[in-house]
Structure formats: C-alpha cells, structure tokens
C-alpha cells in the first residue's frame, strides 16, 4: 500500500508524530496496510460512496479506503495529535478526505455526508458498542447508511451475529439482526495491533434491510427483550410477569412456551410476542 499511495509506512508516521496509543481513548493501531486495504475491500464497492470512518488514528484504514476508490471519506477523530498525519493524507488525495476533530458521539456526521453512505471503522473499544446501537436505532429506517463494516473485540462481534441457545445470544444480536444481515468477515489476532490488545478482534459487516425482518413496534420489542434478558436464566412466565396481566396467555398466543427461557427464543418469536403485547 505504501508503494501504491506513495505515503510513508505507518510506523514511520507514528514515530514522526510521536503517536503513542492512548488506552483512555481506546486506541489500538492497525499498522499493516495490506490488512487495512483488505478491510476496505470487505466493505464492498466504495466507488460512488461517501464513507464515514470513526477513530482513524494515524490513517491506515483511511488510506485503504481512499486507495480502494471511496468517493469521499469523512474521518472523525477525537485525538488532536492525529490531525497532522491525517492532513498529510488529505493533501495526497485532494478533495476526497474531510477530517473532523471531535467526539463521534457528538458530531452530526450526516451534515457532512452525501448518500450513498457506508460506514467503515476500526472503532475505539470504549465507544464501539454505543455507536453501533445508535446506528441501529435511528428515528427513521432505512438509516443514512447502506452498510456498516466495523471492527470490535471478537466477543462483541460474536454477540452481534449470535443465534439462539448460544453463549453470546442476547439483545445485541436481536437488535442487529432485526434490521440487518450481519456476519463476521475477518478475525485478527492481538499481534496485528500496536499496542497488542489482550483479545482477538473481528470485523463485522452489517447490511441494512429495507425494513425490519419481522413486524414489531420497536419500543415494545425493546421492552420485552430487556425484561427477558435481564433475567435470562428464568422462565419467560417469571421474567416477563411484570410486563402485563395474563402474560402466559400472550406467550402461548405468540407460539412460545411460558417455560422457555430468553436464550431459547428466536428473533421471530420475540417479534411475535411484541405484537401480542402491543395489542394491549
């Protein structure tokens, strides 16, 4: 990649700008430009798309996205130390990289983006899940993005794609799979990063569906799944008894056994129950 874009290797960039990764910012830099280019390709055809990247750091993935043909990249970076190396990339790709020095949880990214939009990011560990939940729960669906290609700790990635009866199955899986197709597309060992984290990482690709996979009121579905998984080892008739009177009858009407536990219920089953609860 350095030979392709003519910019310095990332280790030299980090040394030149004294970019020691900060734990409090959730930083773990991915320095192999072959890997960052591969992640960019996993996001699909970027030609004609704006790309949102959160936490670019020294710009390894940013360079991959631009080299793979992204129409334009919006990079949101909280660490002011990274502005100089990102400016060097922007100068190399005139008009194609906009860098915002700010907190991704506070920046109005849609004001800077033109559809179609894809989100591709090696997310900082400390805000990754919160950002994902925000992107999955917009006020209106379909969302502003077509797809999300995101790196998480491997355990978080497994929670996103989990199926019933698995150890990782829970509310995050239901939330993601209700409105998206989700799959793990890449797993990276700790030594791929500087500094090396204590866990493996994984890239998840989520493609937005035109609408929910099964009909349900979002607020009701959230309430039902929250109560069910807050006491996931209890039978549904116990964990949901405070939801409404006659919950056993509603469970049966939804095709669910009152003695089943949350981890055994499919997304379709929870949506059926949400519809029963919404009937009042």
Order of alpha helices (4+ residues) and beta strands (2+ residues): alpha-alpha-beta-alpha-beta-alpha-beta-alpha-beta-beta-alpha-beta-alpha-alpha-beta-beta-beta-alpha-alpha-alpha-alpha
